[in-house]
Amino acid sequence: MNANLRQATADDMSAIVALAMQGLPEAWSDSLMRQTFDTVGYDYWVFEQHKTVIGYYLTLDVCDETHLMQVVVAEHCRDQGIGKLMLGHLIAQKRGRRILLEVRVSNSAAIGLYRAVGFQRDGVRAGYYKALVGQVAEDAMLMHLAA
Ligand SMILES: CC(C)(COP(=O)(O)OP(=O)(O)OC[C@H]1O[C@@H](n2cnc3c(N)ncnc32)[C@H](O)[C@@H]1OP(=O)(O)O)[C@@H](O)C(=O)NCCC(=O)NCCS
């Protein structure tokens, strides 16, 4: 596999925004994503294959904690271990820090990925996400990975 995981550059932002729009119901706007790219504490990493960005993750460091904000793999590249590879890299890179995240309780692929790399459930934040179907807001599952 001609693949590479590397820190994102400003030139990657169009590809990252396109992946976010494709993969996340609550994707941020193009301008917000670009703004975070330039903000201290936010860190974007991209996974590319044959020079095409097919995945990324975004973290935010706050004090001694790291928040996993987003992780997306292009739809046609899922179930090949790329998400696991990216989070393995994140965990190695943030060794010694507590890593936190929240995820829609219906997002079984993401929850499966988080559990597969060692995240544990902390609890639920009721009605945290907009409804994907119908009117009832969806709960977030809170998870952490201890250093
Ligand atoms: C979540 C996501 C990043 C997973 O990426 P991926 O590259 O397909 O995941 P992997 O192939 O590395 O799978 C890793 C583990 O996750 C779990 N998993 C993956 N897809 C799953 C699914 N559909 N259902 C349940 N578990 C799943 C499995 O345990 C798998 O481990 P295994 O292969 O050893 O059994 C991908 O589905 C995605 O981009 N979804 C849309 C964006 C999103 O919802 N991101 C999370 C919120 S920010």
The ligand as an SDF file (V2000), in Angstrom:
LIG
                    3D

 48 50  0  0  0  0  0  0  0  0999 V2000
  -15.6830    5.5800   12.1710 C   0  0  0  0  0  0  0  0  0  0  0  0
  -14.7230    5.4190   10.9910 C   0  0  0  0  0  0  0  0  0  0  0  0
  -13.6480    6.4930   11.0590 C   0  0  0  0  0  0  0  0  0  0  0  0
  -14.0590    4.0200   11.0910 C   0  0  0  0  0  0  0  0  0  0  0  0
  -12.9960    3.9610   10.1440 O   0  0  0  0  0  0  0  0  0  0  0  0
  -12.5660    2.6000    9.4340 P   0  0  0  0  0  0  0  0  0  0  0  0
  -11.2980    2.8610    8.7220 O   0  0  0  0  0  0  0  0  0  0  0  0
  -13.6960    2.0460    8.6390 O   0  0  0  0  0  0  0  0  0  0  0  0
  -12.3250    1.6580   10.7020 O   0  0  0  0  0  0  0  0  0  0  0  0
  -11.3730    0.3890   10.7590 P   0  0  0  0  0  0  0  0  0  0  0  0
  -11.4780   -0.3720    9.4630 O   0  0  0  0  0  0  0  0  0  0  0  0
  -10.0140    0.8200   11.1900 O   0  0  0  0  0  0  0  0  0  0  0  0
  -12.0480   -0.4740   11.9080 O   0  0  0  0  0  0  0  0  0  0  0  0
  -11.5010   -0.5050   13.2240 C   0  0  0  0  0  0  0  0  0  0  0  0
  -12.4680   -1.1830   14.1610 C   0  0  0  0  0  0  0  0  0  0  0  0
  -13.6610   -0.4260   14.2530 O   0  0  0  0  0  0  0  0  0  0  0  0
  -14.7800   -1.2850   14.3770 C   0  0  0  0  0  0  0  0  0  0  0  0
  -15.6990   -1.0000   13.2820 N   0  0  0  0  0  0  0  0  0  0  0  0
  -15.4150   -0.4680   12.0570 C   0  0  0  0  0  0  0  0  0  0  0  0
  -16.5500   -0.3400   11.3430 N   0  0  0  0  0  0  0  0  0  0  0  0
  -17.5440   -0.8160   12.1220 C   0  0  0  0  0  0  0  0  0  0  0  0
  -18.9490   -0.9320   11.9450 C   0  0  0  0  0  0  0  0  0  0  0  0
  -19.5490   -0.5320   10.8140 N   0  0  0  0  0  0  0  0  0  0  0  0
  -19.6710   -1.4250   12.9810 N   0  0  0  0  0  0  0  0  0  0  0  0
  -19.0860   -1.8180   14.1400 C   0  0  0  0  0  0  0  0  0  0  0  0
  -17.7460   -1.7320   14.3520 N   0  0  0  0  0  0  0  0  0  0  0  0
  -17.0010   -1.2340   13.3610 C   0  0  0  0  0  0  0  0  0  0  0  0
  -14.2650   -2.6880   14.3540 C   0  0  0  0  0  0  0  0  0  0  0  0
  -14.0890   -3.1240   15.7000 O   0  0  0  0  0  0  0  0  0  0  0  0
  -12.9100   -2.5600   13.7230 C   0  0  0  0  0  0  0  0  0  0  0  0
  -11.9760   -3.4350   14.2480 O   0  0  0  0  0  0  0  0  0  0  0  0
  -11.7640   -4.8840   13.5720 P   0  0  0  0  0  0  0  0  0  0  0  0
  -11.6340   -4.6370   12.0840 O   0  0  0  0  0  0  0  0  0  0  0  0
  -10.5000   -5.3430   14.2230 O   0  0  0  0  0  0  0  0  0  0  0  0
  -12.9700   -5.6480   13.9090 O   0  0  0  0  0  0  0  0  0  0  0  0
  -15.4990    5.4690    9.6390 C   0  0  0  0  0  0  0  0  0  0  0  0
  -16.5830    4.5890    9.6860 O   0  0  0  0  0  0  0  0  0  0  0  0
  -15.9890    6.8560    9.2920 C   0  0  0  0  0  0  0  0  0  0  0  0
  -15.2610    7.6640    8.6910 O   0  0  0  0  0  0  0  0  0  0  0  0
  -17.2730    7.1590    9.6540 N   0  0  0  0  0  0  0  0  0  0  0  0
  -17.8670    8.4870    9.3480 C   0  0  0  0  0  0  0  0  0  0  0  0
  -17.2530    9.5840   10.2150 C   0  0  0  0  0  0  0  0  0  0  0  0
  -17.5510    9.3630   11.6810 C   0  0  0  0  0  0  0  0  0  0  0  0
  -18.6410    8.9830   12.0670 O   0  0  0  0  0  0  0  0  0  0  0  0
  -16.5270    9.6500   12.5140 N   0  0  0  0  0  0  0  0  0  0  0  0
  -16.6500    9.5290   13.9590 C   0  0  0  0  0  0  0  0  0  0  0  0
  -17.2450   10.7460   14.5890 C   0  0  0  0  0  0  0  0  0  0  0  0
  -16.1700   12.1550   14.4310 S   0  0  0  0  0  0  0  0  0  0  0  0
  1  2  1  0
  2  3  1  0
  2  4  1  0
  2 36  1  0
  4  5  1  0
  5  6  1  0
  6  7  2  0
  6  8  1  0
  6  9  1  0
  9 10  1  0
 10 11  2  0
 10 12  1  0
 10 13  1  0
 13 14  1  0
 14 15  1  0
 15 16  1  0
 15 30  1  0
 16 17  1  0
 17 18  1  0
 17 28  1  0
 18 19  1  0
 18 27  1  0
 19 20  2  0
 20 21  1  0
 21 22  1  0
 21 27  2  0
 22 23  1  0
 22 24  2  0
 24 25  1  0
 25 26  2  0
 26 27  1  0
 28 29  1  0
 28 30  1  0
 30 31  1  0
 31 32  1  0
 32 33  2  0
 32 34  1  0
 32 35  1  0
 36 37  1  0
 36 38  1  0
 38 39  2  0
 38 40  1  0
 40 41  1  0
 41 42  1  0
 42 43  1  0
 43 44  2  0
 43 45  1  0
 45 46  1  0
 46 47  1  0
 47 48  1  0
M  END
$$$$
